[in-house]
Amino acid sequence: MDAETERRVAENRDNWDDRARVHAVSPFYEVERLVSDHGYVSPAAHRDLEVLLPHLGSQGLAGRSVLHLQCHIGTDTLCWERLGAAEVWGLDFSPVSLELAREIAERAGAHATFVEGDARHAADVIDRQFDVIVTGTGALEWLPELASWARSVARLLRPDGVLLVRDDHPLLGALVYESLEIHGDYLSGGVDDYEDDGSYVPGTAGTIEHTAAHNWNHDFQELVGGLLAAGLVIEDFRESPYAEWRSLPCLVETPDGWTMPEGSPRIPLTFAVVARRPK
């Protein structure tokens, strides 16, 4: 990693340390509900499982191990145990996020192992393999490139293991999450450097001390090409008109997530890829 990329990643880590403290007390992450209701599962985790289940066979998650990459404060990580996984791990590069994840897991009576590390090199800090690897919405844009990430995923998957990626659609990066006009690059290779004293969570303006943040563009050619080059087989690809957060100002909230208002152009807001490591 070159010095400039190292600087950007370090600034992102500081930024996410700040975000973790803010997010842990925000209603957006429903920490108190997860702690008090041991049967509660977030809508995002339910939607992840809906995409994943057809690729797990009749066994489903029962008896399977799950690794959640870029797990942040671990709220969705805990949901995988509640959805039936036998063993759950989470990895994140933010030590404050992981400290809070462990506290939340303990309070919720959950059993999860959390490891600090860069998702691009997760296989260097986790010496085992998993049946399922998942990565959630808003994750990939924080990685400078996806080739090493895909190789690490392949090393961490058991033969016949499955990867689920469900994330914001790369079109939103070209729209700069602002409007329906193209303001930025869609194709891979660009980086968006910006300052923000809040996060995507409502009511957080002015709460972030380390305001520098950096997001990288990743188009489908880079994502799918990286997975194929790492030896994985693509089994499913989906695009959805629903988002997990208000990723454009015009979106309206529905039981299925945030979506375009009635009468507006139908555009994809999230996507999902399922890939398998061959036996």
N, C-alpha and C positions, 0 to 999 in steps of 0.2 A: 504494500500500500504506500503510495507516494505521500510526501509530507503534507501536501495540501489536503488530500483526502483524510489523512490522519487527524488533521486539525478540525475538519468538518465533523468527523465522527465523534471526536472528543467533545465538541460543542453540543452536538446532539445528545450525548450522554448527560451532560450537565443540564440541558434543557429538560430531558425526561426525568431526571432526578427531581427537578422542581415540579414537573407535572404530576409525578407519582403522589407527592404530598397533597396536592390540590385534588387530584382525582379520588383519592381514598376517602375524602369527606364529601364528595359530590353525590347528589342523588342519582346522577347519570350512571354511576357504576353500581348502585344498589347494594353496597357492601352490607349495610345493616339487614337488609332483607335476606341476603345470602347467609348471613350468620344466624338469623333467628328462624328462618324457614329452611330446614335441611332438605326439603324436597324441591326447592325452587331452582329452576334452570333458566338462564337468560334467553330471550328470543333469538339473539344472534347464535348461540350454541345450538338451539333447536333447528335453525335454518342450516347451520353447518352439517348437523347430523342428517338432515333430510337429503342433502346432496351425497353424503358419504355412504349411507346405509345400503344402497343398491350394490355397492362394491365390496361389502363385507360378508355376503352370504347369509345363510340362516342363523349363524352364530351371532351375528351383529357385533356389538362391542364386548359381549360377555367373554371374560378370560383374556382380553387383549390389553396390551400396553399402549399408552398414548403419550407422545411427546408434543407439547405445545411450544412452538418457536415464537419468539418475540411476545412473551406472555404478559408483559407489563406487571400489574399488581395481582395477577393470577385469578381474577374473578371468573373468567371463562374457563380457565384451566380446571378449577374445582368442579365446574359443571360437567366435565367429561367423566369424572368419577360418578357423579349423580346420574349420568346417562348410561352407566353400566360398565365402564372400563374397569379392569381389574387393577391397573397400576397407571398412575399419571405423573408425568414430569413436566416442568416448565423451564424454559431458558430465556434469559433477557440480558441485555448489556448494561442495564441500570441497576446498580447495587441498592439504591433506595427503593426502587420498585420491588426488588426481591425481598428486601427486609419487610416491607409491608405485605407482600404476598404470603410470607411465612406466618406473619401475625394473623392475617385474615383466615388462613387455612386452619390455624390452631383454634381460633375463636369459633370457626364453623364446624369443628370436629372432622375436618377433611384430612385425607392422607395424600400428600403430594410432595414430590422432591423438586426443589428449585435450584437451578445452577446458573451462575453468572458466566456469560460468554457472548461473543459476536455470532449471530446466526449463520454467517458465512463460513465460520470455522467451528461450528458446534461439535462436529465429530472429533475435534482435537481435545475437547474438555469433557466429553461424555463417552465413556469406554464401554458401550453396549449398543444393542439394536432394539428397535421397536416395531410393533405390528402396524401402528398408525402414527403418522406425523401430520399435524395440522398447523396452519398459520392463518391468523385472522385479519379482519378488515383494517386497512390502514397500515399494514406492516411493511410491504415490499418497498415502498418509496423511501424508506429510511436506510436501505442498503445501497452502497455505491454501485454494485454490479451483482449479477445473479449467477454467473458461471460457477464461482467457488461455492456459493450457497447450494446450487443444485448438486454439485459433487458431494458436499457434506451431507445433504439429505439422502443421497443414494447410499452413502456409507452407513448412515444411521438406521436405514430401513432393513428389516429382515427380508430374506427372499420371500416373495409374494406379499410383502408389506405395501401399504397404500399411503400416498400423500394426498392431502386435501389442501388446496389453496383457494380461499374465497376472499376477495379483496375489492377495493374501489376500482372501478373501470379506468383504464389509462386515459380514456377520453376526457375524464374530469381534470386530469393534469393539464391537458391542452386548453381546457376552459378556465383553468386557474381557479376552479371552485368558485367562480364569480358570476358567470352569465352563460348564455348560449352562444357567445362569440369566441372564436379561437384567439387566445392571447399568448399561448406558450407552445412548446414543442410537444408533439405526440410521440415521435420516434425516440428510441433510446439514445442516451448520450448526453442529454442536458442535465443541469443541476440548478435547482431553484434555491438561492440563498436569500434569506429574509430575516426580519426581526419581528417578534410577536411576544407581547407580555401576557398573553392568554393562551388558551388551547381551544379545541373544538367543543369542549364542554361548556354549556351555557353558564354565564355568570362568572367566568374566570379571568376576565380582562383585569390586568394590573396585578395578577398573583404570581407571575413567573419572573424570577430574578435573572436567570440566564436566558436572554431573549433570542440569541442567535440560533437559527435552525436551518437545516439543509435537507432538501428532498431531491431524489434522483428519478428521472423518467425511465420507465421500463415498459416497452411495448410487448405485444404478444410474441413477436419473433424472438426477442431476447429470452422471455420466460420459457416458452415451449421449446425453443432451440436448446436452451441450457439443460432442460430436463431430459431431452432426447440425447444430447451429447453425453450426459451422465449415465446413460444406459437405462433410463426409465421408459415405460410405455404409457402413452396418454390413453386413458380410458373414457374420459368424459370432459366436455367443455360446455359451459353454459354462460349466457348473459341474462341479466335480470334488470327490470325497470325499477327495482326497489333498492334503497340504500339503508345502511344501519344508522346513519346520522344525517343531518341536514347539510349535505355536501354541496348543494346549490341553494342560494337564497330563496328561489321560487318553489322549492319542494314543499309538499304538504304531508303531514303524518297520517298513516293508515295502520290498521292492525298488521299489515305485512311489511311495514317499514315506511321510509320516506320515499315519495314518488312525485312525478311531474303532475301539475294540476290538470284537471279534466280539460280537454281541448288543446292541450299543448303537444308539441312533438314528442313521440315516444322514443326515448333514447336509453341505452344501457347505462346503469349506474353502478352495478357490481358485476363481477364475473366469478366463475368457479372453474377450476381445473382439478381433475383427479388423475393421478399417475400411479403406476405400480412398478415395483422392482420385480423383474422376472425371477422365477424359481431357479 
